[in-house]
């Protein structure tokens, strides 16, 4: 009798285990395998540009999830991020040491690093300094060590920013061009990445590849009267990845630096395929007012740069 009861109990338990496993497999099949990435970006408006549509792209994938935080200060170079971190270390009560916002509160870089189980932490240089290798040292290494101290399990990634639009009037003079800016910033990012043993998010390469592609040729609108224009008149800026012209306080402003929605979308597509290793060409999400043709082109550029390792024709020796 005891043997019979034991056999019945064993059989029942076995059935329950198999049934639970079957239920779990059914749930897994229904929901699919969701891949979560926990990412902290340390940067400025350029990391803000590149990550603006990232959550929308991730959501559209259907099987990916993003936990994202942004330690951002406008126009902030690596040196300033480092100096502010040291202010907090010297005096945690100094409000200058808490310049970021995290979980709705002012926070230091240390607090953000310790506030999440980050898989990846990205760093980048201020775009105006990006092509000057000396501005990275020793601050890139200092930030790398600081990150590894307070988030030891995180991989430090370098976000390669982009060259300004070719018609920039502030920086491009005396023979210095958008192409030369790209070549020099690529040299700088590549050199620092090798020194630190870090991988690079190739957003700058994606911008440059688009700049050079016949399908995305930007041409300055020579027919527009820039001096005598009145609101809301604007020049044609077809296939621009940069903000370009806009009106503010009845003044025609020009921004050749920051990304517009197309540039933000391209940056987000690069980040998505880089971190999730999913083919971004399958994504259907696109910004409002962007044509299907343009969205397809930009997703293809991102895929070529990340997965196919395609680089622009003007690529510099250090990045070959």
N, C-alpha and C positions, 0 to 999 in steps of 0.2 A: 504493500500500500504506500509506504513512504517513498519507494522508488518511483511509483506511478505519479504521485503528487509532485515529486521533484521534476519529473520529466514534463508534466503539464506546465509547471511554473517556468521551467527553462524555455519551453516552446513558446509560451506566451510572451516572455521577455524578449526572446529573439524576434518574434513578430512585431512587437512594439518598436524595437530598435530599427528593424528594416522599414517599418511604416514611417517612423520619424525621418529616417534618412531619405525616403522617397519624397516626403513632404518638403524637406529642405532642398532637394534637387529641383522639385517643381517650382519653389519660390525663386531659386537661383536662376532657373531657366526663364521664368516670367520677367524677372527684373534685370537679368544679365549681370555680368561682373562689373560693378562700379569701381572705377579707379580714382582714388582721391590723391590730390597733390596739395601739399601745404607749402605755400610760397610767400616769402617776405621780400619785397623789393625796397632797397635803400637807394634813393635817388632824388629826382626832382620832377619838373613838368614833363621831361622826355620819357621817364619811366611811366608817368601818368598817361602820356599819349599812347605808348605802346601797350599798356594794359587796359585801356578804356573799354574795349569791346571783348576782353578776354573772357569774362564771366558769361557773356551772351554766347560766345562761340563754344565754350565748354558746355553750357546748358544744352545747346543745339545738338551736341554730339550724342546725347542720350545715355552714354555709359561712363561719363567722366564727371568728377566733382572737384571743385576748387575751393580751398580755404586760403584767402589772400589778405595780406596786410601791406601797407605802404608807408614806409618811413620817408616822408617827402618834405623837402623845403624848396621853394622856387629858386632856380638859379644856383643850386648848392653844389659846389665841387667836393671831391673826396676829402680835401683838407678841412673843410668846415664841418663835415659829418664827424671827422675824427676829433677835431677840437671840441665840439659840443659833447662828445662822449667823454672826453677827459674832464670837462667842466663838471659833469655829473659825478664822475669818480672822485673828484676832489671835494665836492660838496653836493650831496644829494638834495639839499634844500634849495640850491640855486635854481630858480625857475628857468634860466637860460639853458640848463642842462636837460630840460624836458621840452624840446621844440616840436615834437611830433604828437599826433593824435592816434590813440590805440584804444579800441573798445569804448570810444566816446569820452576818453579822458586824456589829459596831457601826459606824455610819457617820455622817458629817456630811451635811448637805443638799447641800453642794457635791459630795461624792463620789457621792451618789445621782444628782444631776443629770447628772454626767459619766459615770455608770456604765451608761447605756442611751441608745439613740437614740430618745428620747421624742418622740412625735408631739403628745401633749397632757400638760399638767401642770395639775392643778386645785388651787385654793386655796379656803378658806372661813373664816368667822369662828366663834369659839366661840359656841355657841348662846345662852349667857347674855348675851353682848354683841351678838348678831346684830342687834338692833333699835336699837342705838345707833351712829349714823353716825360719831361722833367716835372710836370705838374702832378704826375701819378705817384712819384716817389717822395717820401717813404709811405705815403698815406694809403695806397692800395694794400701794401703789406700790413700796415698797422690795422686797417679795418679787417683784413682777412684774419689776423691773429685774434682780434677782439671778438669777431663772430665765432671763431672756433672755441674761444674761451667760454662763452655764454650759451652757445648752441653747438656743442661739439659734434653732434650727429648730422648737422646740416651740411650739404654740399654748397660751397661758395661758387657762384656763377657770375660771369662778367657779361653785362648787357652792352653790346656794341651799339652806340648811338650813330646817327646818320649825318652826312654832309648837308650843308644848307643848299637851298635852291640856287640854281646857277645865276639868277639875276639879283642875288644879294649885293647890295651896294656898300654895306658897312665893312665887310671882311674881305671881299674879293676885289683886290686891286694890286697893282705892281706885280702882275704875273701870277698871283695866287688865285686859284680857281676852285670851283666845287670839286672837280676831279682830283686836284692836288690835296684838298682837304680830306677827301675820302681816303686817298692813298696814305696820307700821314696819320690819320686817326686809326686806320687799319693796322699800320705798323705799330702804333703805340699800344692799342688794345692787344694785339697778338703778342707783343714783347712782354707785357705785364702778365698776360695769361700764362705764358710759358714759364715766367719766373715763379708764379704762384701755383702752377699746376692746375689751372682752372679751365673749364670749358667756356665757350663764348656763345651767347645768343646772337646770331648774325643778322640783326635787324638792319644795321647800316649797310650790309651787303645786299639785302633785299631791296632797300631803297635805291641803291646804286644800280642794281640790275634792272629795276623798273625804269629809272632815269634813262638808261641806255637802250631800252627795248623800243623798237620801231612802233609797237602798238601803244606805247605810252610816252610819246614825244611831247614834251611841254614846249610851247612857243609863246614868247612874250607878245602881248597884244599891242602891236605898234599903231593900230588905228585908234586907240583910246586916248583921249585928251586928259592926261594925268594932272596937269597943272590947273585946268579950268573945270574939272569935273565937279558935279554937285550930287548930294545924296538923293536917291539911293544908287546912282550910276556906279557900275563897277566894270573893270575890264574882264574879258573872257580869259579864264584860267583852266582850260580843259586839260585834263590829265595832270593836274598838279597834286603832289603828295603833301605839300606844305600849305600853311594857312593863307599866305598871300595877302591880298588887299581887303580891307573892310573899313566901315565908317564908325567913328566914335567921336562924340561931341562935335559933330559936323566937320571932322577932320579925317582925311583919307590916310589910314595907317597901312603899314606894310610889314608883314612878318614872314620872312623867308626861312625861319628857323623851325618853328613848331609844326607838328603834323596837322593836317586837316582830317576830315573823317576818312578819306581814302588812305592816308598814311597811317592813321590810328588802326584802321581795319587790317592793313598789311602787317603792322607790328603785332597786333593781336594774333593773327594767323601764324606768324613765325613763332611766337611764344607758345601757342597751343601745340603745334607739331613738335617743337623742341622738347617740351616738358612731358607731354602725354604720349609722344611717339605714335600718334594717330594721323592718318592721312587727312589733312585739312581740306583737300579738294572735295571731300564728301559732305562738308558742312553746307547747310542751306541758308543760315543766317547771314544777313548783310545789312548795313546801315540803311536808314530810310533815304530815298531819292537816289541810291546807287543802282545803276543798271545791272542786270544779271550778267551781262558781258564783262563789265568792269570787275565785278566781284569774282567771277571765274578767273579772270586774268590775274588778279592780285593773289588769290588762293594758290594758283599755279606757281607764281613767283615764290611764295613762301615755301611751298613743297620743294621746289627746285633747289632753293638755298639750303634748307635744313636737311632734307633726306638725300637729295641727289648731289649735295655739296657743290652746286653750280656757283661760280663766282663771276663778278663783272669782268669785262674785257680789260679794264684799266687796273686790274688787281696788282698790288704792289708785291715786291719780292718777299717781304717778311711774311706774307700770308699765303704764299704758294705752297 
